Amino acid sequence: MTAIREGTGASLRRDDRPVEKRIGLILLATDHTSEPDYARLAAASGVGVYAARVEYANPTTPENLLAMRPRLAAAAASILPGADLDAVCFSCSSASAVIGDAAVATAIQAGKPDVPVVTPALSAARALRALGAQRIAMLTPYLVETTRPLLSYVEEKGFDVAAATCLGFDDDREMARIAPAAIVEAAVEATPDDAEALFVSCTALRVLPVVAEIERRIGRPVVTSNQATIWECLGRSGVSPAGPEAGRLFAMPFEA
């Protein structure tokens, strides 16, 4: 048997981090879409995306969304234990509106102290402001009862909602099955002439690949949940977003 020679690994040069920038992603157990979207636009040379999933039970109602709050600390703590992150995103638009940004941040920072916390609802508000939009249209795949808290959230952030449309789905797995081409048509129909931008809510929707097409059709900016959180997470990591297919937002600098 060949002898094994033990090398002098302790003397080898090591980098401070295996990957220069690190983004944490907390997903619903049923999420089909956030990871592919982050892989498409966030994960690149020097940027790593590390995910954890939280138990979640459909239907998508305010009560079921709120039930995730106690699970967020453990999910955050499970992402690269002992290592710091540049940002952690809780990838659920409706839950972030129902639970509240401050409560989400408190829960996540209980598991990952001092990390910047990103939520789709707040990222979308920041994105709309960066684009200079005040009067907006909203499109969600949810039920009315799940859309209502998000509408209130957007209005409380100071936006004037020209129209709010929901598609009546109560299962995020079904939301993920909506064809991107169908989302384009729904988005066009949901945008009245007097809206300055369209906000398409829901991290489950496969809308990111067709953002540029929707913008072309309506002639105005489009903000989506995953697009906005990727833009903010990259900005908080000190990375300039790239990807013209992701819409006009990615030409805007992030400012907290």
N, C-alpha and C positions, 0 to 999 in steps of 0.2 A: 504494500500500500504506500502510495506517495505521501511523503511527509508534508504537513501544512506549515508554511512559514508565516509567522505572525509579523505583519508589517508595523510601521511606526505611524499609524493613522493620527495619533494625537498631534503630530507635528505638521499635518497638512493645513493649508490655509482654508478657513471657513468664512462664508458670507454671514452677515448679520441675520439675514432671513433667507430661507430657501427660495421664496418668491418675494420680489420687492414690495408689492402692494397686495393687501389681503382684504377681501370683501366677504363678509358673512351673509348668508341668505337663509332666512327661516321661512319654510314653506308649509302649506297645508299638506297633510299626508296624501291628499287626492290631487295635488297640483301636477298637471301635465305640461305646463307652458313656461313657467318662469325660468327653469334651468336652461332649456334650449334658447330662450331669448338672451339670457345672460351669457351663455356660451357664444352666441352670435356677436354680441356687441361689447361685452365687458371683459371676458376672459381673453387675454392676449399676452404677448411677451411682457413679462414684468407685472402682470395682474393675475391673481388667482382668486377664484370664487369657490367658497367652501359652504356647503349646504347642510342644514338639519331640517327634519320634518316634525311637525306637531300633529298629534291625534286630532282628527276632525270628523264630524259626522254630518252628512247632508240630511235634510235640506238646508239651503242657505237662508237661514232666518236670523234676525238679530240675536235671538236667544242662543242659537248654536254658535254663532260667531263670538259672542261674549264669553262662552265657555272655554275658549282657548287661552284666555288671559293667564290663568294660573300655570299654564304649561310653557310659557315663553321663557322663563328664567332657566329652566333645565335645558331647553333647546339651545339657548344662547351659550350656556356653559359647556355644551357638548362640542361646540365648534372650536377646534384647535385648542384644547385645554392648555392653559399656561402661556399661551401666545396672545399678543395683542392684535387687534384688527383695526383697519382704517375706517370701517363703517360696517354696521349690520342693518340689513333691510328685513323688515317683517313684510313678506310679500302677500298681502291680502288687503285690497282696497276697502271693501265693505267692513271687514273686521277692524281695520285701523280707525275708520270713522265711528263705529259703534263703541269700541273700547276707549278711544281717545288717544291722541298723540302722547300726552304726558304719561298716561297709564301704561301705554306700550313701552315707552322709554324706561320708565321705572322698573317694569318687569324684566326687560332685557338686560338692563344694567345691573340688576340683582345677580344675574348669571355671568355677565361680562362687564365688570365695572368700567366706567368712564368712556365706553365706546360711543361714538356718534351713532344715533339711531335714526334710521330712514324709514318713513312710511309712505305708501303710495298716495294717500290723500294729500298729505302735506307736500310731498314732492310735486304733485300735479299743480297745487296752488302756486308753488314757487316757479314752476315752469311757465304757467300762464302769465304770471307777473313778468318774467324775463322776456316773454314774447310781446308784452305790452297789451294783453287782452284784458278787458274789463267785462264786457257783455259776452257771455258764452252760451253755447249749447252743450247739453250733457246726453250721453248715450250709455246705458248700462244693460247688461243681460239679465238683471235680477227681477225679482218680484217688486211690486210697488212698495211693500212694507220694508224691503231691504234697501230700495233706492232712496226712500224718504230720509233716513239719517245722513246719507251721503249728500243729498241735496241741501239739507240743513247745514251740514259742515261747509259746503262750498259757499253758501250764502253768508254764513258767519265769517268767512274769510274775506268778505267784502265784494264778492263777484255778483253781478247781475245776470241771472239765468234767464235767457230768452226762451228756452224750451228744454224740457227734460223728458227723455224717452226711455222706457224700459221694455225689455223683450219678453219678460214673464217666465224666465227659467228659474228653477229652484235647486239645481244640482250643478255644482261647478264642473263635474266631469262632462255633462252635456254641454255646458258653455264652451268647453275646450273643443268640442266637436263641430262648432259652428264654422262653416267654411269661410276662409278669408275673403273670397269674392262676395259672399253674402254679407259680411261685415261692411264691406265697402258700400254696398247698396243701402244698408240700414243707416250707415253714417251720413250718406248724402241726404237721405230722407229726413234724418233727425236734425239737420242744420238749417235753420231759417236764414233768410237773407240778411237780417240785422245782427246776427251773431258774429263776433270778431274772431272766434276760435271755437273749436270743438274739443271737449274732454270726453274720451272714451274710457270708462272705468271698468276695471276687472283684470286682475293678473292672469286669469284663466284664458282670456280671449286671445286667439292667434291673430292679433291685429298689427303687431310690430312689422311684419313683412309687407304690409299694404299701407303703412302710414303715408308714404310719398304719393301713392295712388289716390288716397282720400284727399290729401292736400291739393293735388292737381285737379280733382273733380270739384271741390268746393271753393278753391281759390283762397283758402285761409289756413292758418296753422292748426295742427292737430296735436293734442297731448294725450298720451295713453299711460296707463298705470306702470307697466314695465319699462317703457321708454323713459318716463320721468324718474323712476328710482335708479335706473342705470346711469342716467345723466347726473343725478345727485351723488351717487356712490363714487363714480369716477371723479367728479369734482372734488369731493372730500378726500379722495386719495391723491389729489394733485395730478390727475391724468386728464388730458384734454380729450373729450369724446370725439370719435370719428365714425362716419357712416352716413353718407347723404341719403341712403335709403330709409334712415330712421327719422327723417323729417327735419323741419326748420329748427326745431329745438336744439339739435346737436351742433348748430352753428353758434349757439349762445353760450357764454361763459356761465358757470355756476357761481352764485354768490349766496352764502347762507343768510 
